[in-house]
Amino acid sequence: MPNLPRKARVLFAYLKLLFLPGWLMPKPIYTACGLLLIAGILMMSVIYSLKDAATGPRGGDNFALVGQSHPQPQEPVVIIQPEPIRITSAHFTAAATTQQVSSRAPDYEKESPRWPVRGQISYDFGWQKHPLYNDWRYHNGIDIETAESIPVQAVLGGAVEEIYNDKNYGQTVVVKSGRYTIIYSSLDSVVVNKNDKIENGAQIGRTGSYITEPSIHVHLTVKDGAKFIDPRSLLK
């Protein structure tokens, strides 16, 4: 019997004791003890069996316990990436062209200057004897005598920088035309606004007069950079 399992050998040994000579007619107490012993052995066998089942599969066993939950396969997550923006040389060419157009200032100096009004020069440029105060003063422009309320035209196109009332020359409009600053004074009225962009020949206002120069005229002043010049050098 050496090949029998250990538990079976133990059970057989106890049964052998029960049936030894003189035990064929055992007392009831011995019978009860034997039965209890057998029941205990069977119970221990059941307990060990349950314990082995509870510890789960060993080693490389490929089975699972009854009632064990299995993880459900998950749906694959699809990540959609945006298409990359491909910048070609055409983009840079278009951007550069736009910048050149927007940054290019009008070349007012190439325009043909025009006289603001038709008339005679009544007061010249430079040191002149003032007709009203009868003293010598530096005249920074020319006075073009004409009829009252005649439209005054822009000598060159440009941007209106200032509109104000000068203490010596009356109502004044300053227009920036490239390197030149052209000043129209002694106006009776003004029809432009500050920051307006005007073209060559556009109306600035109308002729008038001022208390220091009572005759109807246009006082025209021209600056080349920061220097006053004779307006006739531009109008020739």
C-alpha positions as CSV (number, residue, x, y, z in Angstrom):
1,M,0.0,0.0,0.0
2,P,2.9,2.4,-0.3
3,N,1.4,3.9,-3.5
4,L,-1.9,5.0,-1.8
5,P,-2.3,8.7,-1.0
6,R,-1.4,9.8,2.5
7,K,-5.0,10.6,3.6
8,A,-6.2,7.2,2.4
9,R,-3.4,5.4,4.3
10,V,-4.3,7.3,7.5
11,L,-8.0,6.3,7.0
12,F,-7.1,2.7,6.3
13,A,-4.9,2.6,9.5
14,Y,-7.8,3.7,11.7
15,L,-10.1,1.2,10.1
16,K,-7.6,-1.5,10.7
17,L,-7.5,-0.7,14.4
18,L,-11.2,-0.9,14.6
19,F,-11.2,-4.4,13.2
20,L,-8.3,-5.9,15.3
21,P,-9.1,-9.2,17.1
22,G,-11.3,-8.4,20.1
23,W,-12.8,-5.4,18.3
24,L,-15.2,-7.2,16.1
25,M,-17.9,-6.6,18.7
26,P,-16.8,-3.1,20.0
27,K,-18.6,-1.3,22.6
28,P,-20.9,1.5,21.5
29,I,-18.6,4.2,22.8
30,Y,-15.8,2.9,20.7
31,T,-18.1,2.8,17.6
32,A,-19.2,6.4,18.2
33,C,-15.6,7.6,18.6
34,G,-14.6,5.8,15.5
35,L,-17.4,7.4,13.5
36,L,-16.6,10.8,14.9
37,L,-13.0,10.3,13.9
38,I,-13.9,9.3,10.4
39,A,-16.2,12.4,10.1
40,G,-13.4,14.6,11.3
41,I,-11.1,13.2,8.7
42,L,-13.6,13.7,6.0
43,M,-14.3,17.3,7.2
44,M,-10.6,18.1,7.1
45,S,-10.4,16.7,3.6
46,V,-13.2,19.0,2.5
47,I,-11.6,22.0,4.2
48,Y,-8.3,21.5,2.5
49,S,-10.0,21.0,-0.9
50,L,-11.9,24.3,-0.5
51,K,-8.7,26.0,0.6
52,D,-6.9,24.8,-2.5
53,A,-9.7,25.9,-4.7
54,A,-9.8,29.4,-3.1
55,T,-6.1,30.1,-3.7
56,G,-6.7,30.0,-7.5
57,P,-4.7,28.3,-10.2
58,R,-0.9,27.8,-9.7
59,G,1.9,28.2,-12.1
60,G,0.9,28.2,-15.7
61,D,-2.7,27.0,-15.2
62,N,-4.9,28.5,-17.9
63,F,-8.3,28.2,-16.1
64,A,-10.2,30.7,-13.9
65,L,-12.4,30.2,-10.9
66,V,-16.1,29.9,-11.4
67,G,-17.8,33.3,-11.1
68,Q,-14.5,35.2,-11.7
69,S,-15.1,38.3,-13.8
70,H,-13.2,38.8,-17.0
71,P,-12.1,42.3,-18.1
72,Q,-14.1,43.4,-21.2
73,P,-12.1,44.5,-24.2
74,Q,-12.2,48.3,-24.7
75,E,-12.9,50.1,-27.9
76,P,-9.6,51.5,-29.4
77,V,-9.2,55.3,-29.0
78,V,-8.8,57.0,-32.3
79,I,-6.9,60.3,-32.2
80,I,-7.5,62.5,-35.2
81,Q,-4.7,64.9,-35.9
82,P,-5.3,68.0,-38.0
83,E,-3.7,68.3,-41.3
84,P,-0.5,70.3,-41.2
85,I,-0.6,73.7,-42.9
86,R,1.9,73.8,-45.6
87,I,3.4,77.3,-46.2
88,T,4.8,77.7,-49.6
89,S,6.9,80.5,-51.1
90,A,3.7,82.0,-52.6
91,H,2.5,83.0,-49.1
92,F,5.7,85.0,-48.4
93,T,5.6,86.6,-51.9
94,A,2.0,87.7,-51.3
95,A,2.7,89.0,-47.9
96,A,5.8,90.9,-49.1
97,T,3.8,92.4,-52.0
98,T,1.0,93.6,-49.6
99,Q,3.5,95.2,-47.3
100,Q,5.2,97.0,-50.2
101,V,1.9,98.4,-51.4
102,S,0.7,99.5,-48.0
103,S,4.0,101.1,-47.0
104,R,4.6,103.0,-50.3
105,A,3.8,106.7,-49.8
106,P,2.6,108.8,-52.7
107,D,5.4,110.6,-54.5
108,Y,3.9,114.2,-54.3
109,E,7.2,115.7,-55.4
110,K,6.8,114.3,-58.9
111,E,3.5,116.0,-59.4
112,S,3.1,119.2,-61.3
113,P,2.6,122.1,-58.8
114,R,-0.2,124.5,-59.6
115,W,-0.9,128.0,-58.4
116,P,-3.6,128.1,-55.6
117,V,-5.4,131.0,-57.3
118,R,-5.0,133.3,-60.3
119,G,-3.8,136.8,-59.4
120,Q,-1.0,139.2,-58.9
121,I,1.7,139.0,-56.2
122,S,1.1,142.0,-54.0
123,Y,3.6,141.2,-51.2
124,D,6.9,139.3,-52.0
125,F,9.0,136.8,-50.1
126,G,11.8,137.9,-47.7
127,W,12.4,141.3,-46.1
128,Q,9.6,143.7,-47.1
129,K,8.3,147.0,-45.9
130,H,4.9,146.3,-44.3
131,P,2.1,148.3,-46.1
132,L,0.1,148.8,-43.0
133,Y,2.7,149.2,-40.2
134,N,5.2,150.9,-42.5
135,D,8.2,148.9,-41.0
136,W,10.5,146.2,-42.4
137,R,9.5,142.7,-41.6
138,Y,10.5,139.2,-42.8
139,H,7.7,137.8,-45.0
140,N,7.9,134.0,-45.0
141,G,5.7,133.6,-48.1
142,I,4.0,135.5,-50.9
143,D,0.6,137.2,-51.0
144,I,-1.4,136.5,-54.2
145,E,-4.1,139.2,-54.5
146,T,-7.4,138.1,-56.1
147,A,-11.1,138.5,-55.8
148,E,-13.1,137.6,-52.7
149,S,-14.3,134.1,-51.9
150,I,-12.4,132.5,-54.8
151,P,-11.7,128.7,-54.4
152,V,-8.2,128.0,-53.2
153,Q,-6.6,124.9,-54.8
154,A,-3.9,122.6,-53.4
155,V,-0.5,123.2,-54.9
156,L,0.4,119.5,-54.4
157,G,-1.5,116.5,-53.1
158,G,-0.8,115.6,-49.4
159,A,-2.2,115.2,-45.9
160,V,-3.9,117.9,-43.9
161,E,-1.7,118.3,-40.8
162,E,-3.2,121.3,-39.0
163,I,-6.0,123.8,-39.2
164,Y,-5.7,126.9,-37.0
165,N,-6.1,130.7,-36.7
166,D,-2.7,132.4,-37.0
167,K,-2.2,135.7,-35.2
168,N,-0.4,137.2,-38.2
169,Y,-2.0,135.6,-41.2
170,G,-5.5,134.5,-40.1
171,Q,-7.2,131.2,-40.8
172,T,-4.6,128.7,-41.9
173,V,-4.4,125.2,-43.3
174,V,-1.1,123.2,-43.3
175,V,-0.7,120.4,-45.8
176,K,2.3,117.9,-45.8
177,S,3.3,117.0,-49.4
178,G,6.3,114.8,-49.2
179,R,9.4,116.9,-48.4
180,Y,7.4,120.0,-48.7
181,T,5.1,121.7,-46.1
182,I,2.6,124.1,-47.9
183,I,0.7,126.6,-45.8
184,Y,-2.4,128.4,-47.0
185,S,-3.4,131.5,-44.9
186,S,-5.8,134.5,-44.9
187,L,-8.6,132.2,-45.8
188,D,-12.3,133.2,-45.4
189,S,-13.4,129.6,-45.0
190,V,-12.0,126.0,-45.0
191,V,-13.5,122.9,-46.6
192,V,-11.0,120.2,-45.5
193,N,-10.5,118.5,-42.1
194,K,-7.4,117.5,-40.2
195,N,-5.9,114.2,-41.4
196,D,-7.7,114.4,-44.8
197,K,-5.8,113.1,-47.8
198,I,-6.2,115.5,-50.6
199,E,-5.1,115.5,-54.3
200,N,-3.3,118.0,-56.4
201,G,-5.8,120.7,-57.3
202,A,-8.3,119.8,-54.5
203,Q,-10.1,122.8,-52.9
204,I,-8.7,123.9,-49.6
205,G,-11.0,126.8,-48.9
206,R,-11.9,130.3,-50.1
207,T,-10.0,133.5,-50.3
208,G,-10.4,136.1,-47.6
209,S,-8.4,138.7,-45.6
210,Y,-7.1,139.5,-42.2
211,I,-6.7,142.5,-40.0
212,T,-2.9,142.7,-40.5
213,E,-3.3,142.2,-44.3
214,P,-6.6,143.7,-45.2
215,S,-6.5,143.1,-48.9
216,I,-8.2,140.0,-50.4
217,H,-5.5,137.5,-51.1
218,V,-4.0,134.1,-50.3
219,H,-0.9,134.1,-48.1
220,L,1.1,131.1,-49.5
221,T,4.1,129.7,-47.5
222,V,6.3,126.8,-48.6
223,K,8.9,124.9,-46.4
224,D,11.5,122.5,-47.8
225,G,12.1,120.4,-44.7
226,A,12.5,122.9,-41.9
227,K,13.6,125.8,-44.2
228,F,11.3,128.5,-45.7
229,I,11.7,128.9,-49.4
230,D,10.3,131.3,-52.0
231,P,7.0,129.6,-53.2
232,R,7.8,130.7,-56.7
233,S,10.8,128.3,-56.8
234,L,8.3,125.4,-56.5
235,L,5.6,126.9,-58.7
236,K,7.9,127.7,-61.7
